[in-house]
Amino acid sequence: MSYRVLLEALARKRVVILKEYPVNTLTQLAVTYLFFAGIFFGGKAVAGPAITDSLPGIIVGFFVWTMAITAFAGAARSIMQEAQWGTLEQLYMSPYGFERVMAVNAVVRLLESFAWGGVILAAMLATTRQTLSLDVLTVVPLVVLTVASALGIGFVFAGLALVYKRIENLFGLFNFGLLFLIAAPVDEYPALAALPLTQGSALLQRAMTDGVALWNLPAIELAILVATAVGYAAVGMVAFRVAEARARRDGLLGQY
Amino acid sequence: MTGSSYTNEGGTAPSGGDTGSNPAVVADGLRKTYGDGDDAVVAVDDVSFTVDAGEIVGVLGPNGAGKTTTIKMLLGLVTSTAGTATVAGVDVATNQRAVYEHVGAMLEGARNVYWRLSVRENLKFFAAIGGADPVNVRDRHDELLDALGITEKADVPVRELSRGQKQKVALACTLARDADVVFLDEPTLGLDVESSLDLQRELVRLAREDDVTVVLSSHDMDVVERVCDRVVILGDGSVVADERVDDLVEVFATQAYRLRVSNEPGLRDAVAATGTVESWTVEDDLARFQVVLSDQDAFYDLVDAVRENGADLESFESIDPDLEDVFVELTSDDEPTARHDEPTARHDEPTARHDEVTTNDDEPTVADTEGTRTSPETPATDGGGES
């Protein structure tokens, strides 16, 4: 067995499905962009040139939000979709193990989040004519660690989806909750760094707007980022496993 | 009814659920209870059976009998409350991943595959999920497509296929990972006759040629009778029969006959003296009746009674049960007469299946409509009959 083969299979399936639902795919992107455009042009109309000062922060926030949503909602939505399609039990019966299949699927969603995040970022920069520091060696690790905590929460929701199936409204609500986490004032209230996304978002702001390289960021803050990434990912996996056991006990895996 | 060229005559399966030397599937005291306390519902209770490698076993039962729950416990998709399940020699509860290296399952029919993906993309995906590299099993996929007659559809999205073709794709994907043991829940549900026959043919080929073990549940008794070596019948969550199909049908065979003879005075009383007359109509001087005899020897008495009354035997049919009759008998609300370990026939109810009988001067033979099953020995008669 090869995880490369598994990753390729899950990625290929995802690409085919995205191509098969072009309107849905493009609508997701358009909604995110229009949301940003509304804030940008609305803010410009209200605040005039003053908004320019906070634009880099808004752009980075939207960039992180786009990727976090793609990864977080993707994990939970995958479970719901597979259950509806009737393929969830097939994934469960993989010799790789269900959690591993879903973890690799999460990696696919993470890669997808980079694609959408990149597109949205490019569109935002083009619209606002702003520039940001995009040092790949800094941005990519920070994004991965940031989104990992969102993925962890995504796995909690995926577990809920295993048991309760229809939880769209719940994670729809959480999607907007992510905005608050991304904008959380970690510098003012350090305790907020324990929440998912907060530390990563703050570090990405500094890296992308101020051009601070990864190795120049405070070690303690990076340690907090790693700890929250690993911690939330672990919490997500444990919650998912508990939900999986519950679903098997109650015979819910095949239901939708 | 058996009868096609791909039936399981000569299958090597052990009868009566005996544990063979090489069990591919073992259910041992499986029990499943949903809920707790007063609200607890027992879905499956102490279900035990084995399936040998290369055997095709049908798990039958009315709705709510526990078929799907049993299959899902064997697959680890539902945790059992008690008992153990072993597949391919591996304990399902303790080593699921190892079990899944050997198992394929089609539990949702055509819904088991991705309709947006093409047939081949599905095969590749499920091979990969099953632990195989799609590149290495492409030949096998070609063989599967060919065997199921969907080669020309390989690059077509599944959503564009007919229901029968989708079902075939689902079966192909189940087998795409080169499984040793295959579980199929209602594999022919909703298929037209031709597609159903294709699927059945492939299942038998897999078992006979590739030594694949097949456990299937179905409400289609014709399919089960054609394909399965053995059936495990569940009723109210428990095993009510575990027998070879032929043995089960034979045990439930009745000495029931339908006759057409010229009507003569006193004939009815004479016939009634040989057995239980269950219907009697006279039309155009011909008496048509159905009689259930106590044993085979009583048939001689019946023929003698007809002759002694000066009546001419125009025709007769033996009325043998098929699997569906046995199934209804075992799972009806009436107390079943067959036990798991020792089924017994009952003679108090007429059965529905009518094997045409032709008579000649020597010996009547049962001409099963599909030509593969014969009734228990029938006593000779020199009466003429319809051909």
HADDOCK unambig.tbl for C-alpha pairs under 7 A between the chains (distance, minus, plus):
assign (segid A and resid 1 and name CA) (segid B and resid 131 and name CA) 4.87 0.50 0.50
assign (segid A and resid 1 and name CA) (segid B and resid 132 and name CA) 6.33 0.50 0.50
assign (segid A and resid 5 and name CA) (segid B and resid 128 and name CA) 6.20 0.50 0.50
assign (segid A and resid 5 and name CA) (segid B and resid 133 and name CA) 6.33 0.50 0.50
assign (segid A and resid 6 and name CA) (segid B and resid 128 and name CA) 5.75 0.50 0.50
assign (segid A and resid 6 and name CA) (segid B and resid 129 and name CA) 6.27 0.50 0.50
assign (segid A and resid 9 and name CA) (segid B and resid 125 and name CA) 5.41 0.50 0.50
assign (segid A and resid 9 and name CA) (segid B and resid 128 and name CA) 6.33 0.50 0.50
assign (segid A and resid 16 and name CA) (segid B and resid 117 and name CA) 6.79 0.50 0.50
assign (segid A and resid 17 and name CA) (segid B and resid 116 and name CA) 6.55 0.50 0.50
assign (segid A and resid 20 and name CA) (segid B and resid 116 and name CA) 6.73 0.50 0.50
assign (segid A and resid 85 and name CA) (segid B and resid 111 and name CA) 6.12 0.50 0.50
assign (segid A and resid 86 and name CA) (segid B and resid 108 and name CA) 6.22 0.50 0.50
assign (segid A and resid 86 and name CA) (segid B and resid 111 and name CA) 5.10 0.50 0.50
assign (segid A and resid 86 and name CA) (segid B and resid 112 and name CA) 5.33 0.50 0.50
assign (segid A and resid 87 and name CA) (segid B and resid 111 and name CA) 6.95 0.50 0.50
assign (segid A and resid 87 and name CA) (segid B and resid 112 and name CA) 5.03 0.50 0.50
assign (segid A and resid 87 and name CA) (segid B and resid 113 and name CA) 6.31 0.50 0.50
assign (segid A and resid 91 and name CA) (segid B and resid 129 and name CA) 6.97 0.50 0.50
assign (segid A and resid 93 and name CA) (segid B and resid 100 and name CA) 5.70 0.50 0.50
assign (segid A and resid 94 and name CA) (segid B and resid 97 and name CA) 6.92 0.50 0.50
assign (segid A and resid 94 and name CA) (segid B and resid 100 and name CA) 5.87 0.50 0.50
assign (segid A and resid 94 and name CA) (segid B and resid 129 and name CA) 5.58 0.50 0.50
assign (segid A and resid 94 and name CA) (segid B and resid 130 and name CA) 5.28 0.50 0.50
assign (segid A and resid 95 and name CA) (segid B and resid 97 and name CA) 4.38 0.50 0.50
assign (segid A and resid 95 and name CA) (segid B and resid 98 and name CA) 6.30 0.50 0.50
assign (segid A and resid 95 and name CA) (segid B and resid 100 and name CA) 4.83 0.50 0.50
assign (segid A and resid 95 and name CA) (segid B and resid 101 and name CA) 5.31 0.50 0.50
assign (segid A and resid 95 and name CA) (segid B and resid 130 and name CA) 6.09 0.50 0.50
assign (segid A and resid 95 and name CA) (segid B and resid 131 and name CA) 6.34 0.50 0.50
assign (segid A and resid 96 and name CA) (segid B and resid 97 and name CA) 6.55 0.50 0.50
assign (segid A and resid 96 and name CA) (segid B and resid 131 and name CA) 7.00 0.50 0.50
assign (segid A and resid 97 and name CA) (segid B and resid 97 and name CA) 5.82 0.50 0.50
assign (segid A and resid 248 and name CA) (segid B and resid 77 and name CA) 5.70 0.50 0.50
assign (segid A and resid 248 and name CA) (segid B and resid 78 and name CA) 4.46 0.50 0.50
assign (segid A and resid 248 and name CA) (segid B and resid 79 and name CA) 5.57 0.50 0.50
assign (segid A and resid 249 and name CA) (segid B and resid 78 and name CA) 5.81 0.50 0.50
assign (segid A and resid 249 and name CA) (segid B and resid 79 and name CA) 5.15 0.50 0.50
assign (segid A and resid 250 and name CA) (segid B and resid 34 and name CA) 6.51 0.50 0.50
assign (segid A and resid 251 and name CA) (segid B and resid 78 and name CA) 5.23 0.50 0.50
assign (segid A and resid 253 and name CA) (segid B and resid 77 and name CA) 6.95 0.50 0.50
